[in-house]
């Protein structure tokens, strides 16, 4: 089982390898989630794939260091604002194939990756039309799931309904920080 680091979520839902999870809520409500998710991954000893559409990977790396989180984290930065390093791959946000190819290459190269976090996925709509984003999401989720990697994707609450049919689990963080979950059957 893949733990999130948030006790209430871990009690209410069971995230397995290969599950796709949509995380939604306001920015303030979800901002600590990736750090807890990463901390749990570091505890498990596996590598983590972190794809960011919002904050440059260098900034996230600095924040992780402040929180004393050190482990194998490979970033795919889609913001266009990061500097490439050994663990940061820069990708053009409108090149969907490149995003998927790099993610799959990293997962295959680092066979210890069991979790992936995608930050600010809604920003994809700044670069491509919504119908293309929805189709890409279906393909992306299917391919990542085949690799047995649990993938949590953060999506703006206003857009969540367009995407949730592609996810096994939906986690909605609301104003009172009460967590509501829904299970969806995967489409075949």
C-alpha positions in Angstrom: 0.0 0.0 0.0 1.2 3.5 -0.8 0.8 5.9 2.2 0.2 9.6 1.7 1.5 10.8 5.1 -1.9 12.1 6.0 -3.4 9.8 8.6 -7.0 10.5 7.8 -6.6 9.8 4.1 -4.6 6.7 4.7 -7.3 5.3 7.0 -10.2 6.2 4.6 -8.6 5.0 1.3 -6.1 2.5 0.2 -3.8 3.6 -2.6 -2.1 0.6 -4.3 0.7 0.5 -6.8 -0.6 1.5 -10.2 -3.5 3.6 -8.8 -4.1 7.0 -10.2 -5.3 9.6 -7.8 -6.8 13.0 -8.5 -6.1 15.6 -5.7 -8.3 18.7 -5.8 -9.1 21.6 -3.6 -7.8 25.2 -3.3 -4.1 25.8 -3.4 -3.9 26.4 0.3 -5.7 23.2 1.0 -3.4 21.0 -1.0 -0.1 22.7 -0.6 1.3 20.5 2.1 0.2 17.2 0.5 3.2 16.8 -1.9 5.7 17.2 1.0 3.9 14.6 3.1 3.6 12.2 0.0 7.3 12.7 -0.7 8.3 12.2 3.0 6.4 8.8 2.9 8.2 7.8 -0.3 11.6 8.7 1.2 10.7 6.6 4.3 9.9 3.7 2.0 13.3 4.1 0.4 12.1 4.4 -3.2 12.8 7.0 -5.8 10.1 9.6 -6.5 9.1 11.1 -9.9 7.9 14.7 -9.5 6.4 16.5 -12.5 5.8 20.2 -12.1 3.7 22.5 -14.2 3.6 25.3 -11.6 6.8 25.8 -9.4 10.3 25.4 -10.9 11.9 22.2 -9.8 14.9 24.2 -8.3 12.5 26.0 -6.0 10.8 22.7 -4.9 14.3 21.2 -4.2 15.2 24.2 -2.0 11.9 23.7 -0.1 12.6 20.0 0.4 16.0 20.8 1.8 14.5 23.3 4.3 12.2 20.5 5.4 15.2 18.1 5.7 13.8 15.8 3.1 16.6 14.1 1.2 16.0 11.2 -1.1 16.1 10.2 -4.7 13.7 12.6 -6.4 13.7 13.1 -10.2 11.9 16.1 -11.6 10.4 16.8 -14.9 10.0 20.5 -15.1 7.4 21.8 -17.4 7.5 25.4 -16.1 10.3 26.6 -18.4 11.8 28.4 -15.3 14.1 25.7 -13.9 17.8 25.1 -14.5 18.6 21.6 -15.6 20.7 19.4 -13.2 21.3 15.7 -12.8 17.9 15.2 -11.4 15.9 17.9 -13.3 14.7 17.3 -16.9 13.3 20.3 -18.7 10.4 19.7 -21.0 8.4 22.1 -23.3 4.8 22.1 -21.9 3.2 21.9 -25.4 5.3 18.8 -26.3 3.0 16.1 -24.8 4.9 13.2 -26.2 8.1 14.4 -24.6 6.4 14.7 -21.2 5.2 11.1 -21.4 8.4 9.7 -22.9 10.6 11.3 -20.2 8.3 10.1 -17.5 8.3 6.5 -18.8 12.1 6.6 -19.3 12.7 7.8 -15.7 10.4 5.1 -14.3 12.1 2.4 -16.3 15.6 3.7 -15.5 14.9 4.1 -11.7 13.1 0.8 -11.1 12.6 1.8 -7.5 10.0 4.4 -8.4 6.6 3.5 -6.8 5.1 7.0 -6.6 4.7 10.0 -8.8 3.4 13.5 -7.9 2.2 15.9 -10.6 1.9 19.5 -9.4 -0.2 22.2 -11.1 -1.5 19.9 -13.9 -4.3 22.4 -14.6 -1.6 24.7 -16.1 -1.4 22.3 -19.0 -4.5 24.0 -20.3 -2.4 27.2 -20.7 -0.6 25.5 -23.6 -3.1 23.1 -25.2 -6.9 23.0 -25.8 -9.0 21.3 -23.1 -10.1 18.4 -25.3 -6.5 17.5 -26.1 -5.6 17.8 -22.4 -8.3 15.3 -21.5 -7.2 12.8 -24.2 -3.6 13.2 -23.2 -4.6 12.5 -19.5 -6.3 9.3 -20.5 -3.2 8.0 -22.3 -0.8 9.3 -19.6 -2.7 7.7 -16.7 -3.0 4.4 -18.5 0.8 4.3 -19.3 1.9 5.3 -15.8 -0.5 2.8 -14.2 0.9 0.0 -16.4 4.3 0.7 -14.7 2.8 0.0 -11.3 3.5 3.6 -10.1 0.9 5.3 -7.8 0.4 8.7 -9.4 -1.2 11.6 -7.6 -2.1 14.5 -9.8 -3.1 17.9 -8.4 -5.9 19.5 -10.5 -7.7 22.8 -10.0 -11.1 22.2 -8.4 -13.0 23.9 -11.2 -11.4 21.5 -13.8 -11.6 18.3 -11.7 -14.9 17.1 -13.2 -13.4 17.1 -16.7 -10.6 14.7 -15.6 -11.9 12.6 -12.8 -13.2 9.7 -15.0 -9.5 8.8 -15.7 -8.7 8.3 -12.1 -9.1 5.4 -9.7 -9.4 7.6 -6.6 -10.5 11.3 -6.1 -9.4 13.1 -3.0 -11.1 16.5 -2.4 -9.6 18.7 0.3 -12.3 21.2 1.3 -12.4 24.4 3.3 -12.6 22.6 6.6 -9.8 20.3 5.6 -12.2 17.4 5.8 -11.3 14.8 3.2 -13.9 13.4 1.0 -13.1 10.5 -1.3 -14.7 8.8 -4.2 -13.8 5.6 -6.0 -14.3 5.3 -9.7 -14.1 2.3 -11.9 -11.4 2.4 -14.5 -12.7 2.7 -18.0 -11.6 -0.1 -20.2 
